[in-house]
């Protein structure tokens, strides 16, 4: 861990900043920002595989409903 011992406690703002950074590193967003090319390649392969498996339309719609908001949020940043 990158915890640095200090003699003084963190201020509230410093603690909030560290918490936000840690949460971003732990989320899929952190991986996408660190590895954008690999993420696009993985998404392409997953899309091709999903297209080949002939998913029922209900499953395809459910996947689209779950993934499209995530994609829109990532593109908007």
HELIX and SHEET records of a PDB file:
HELIX    1   1 UNK A   12  UNK A   26  1                                  15    
HELIX    2   2 UNK A   28  UNK A   34  1                                   7    
HELIX    3   3 UNK A   36  UNK A   52  1                                  17    
HELIX    4   4 UNK A   57  UNK A   76  1                                  20    
END                                                                             
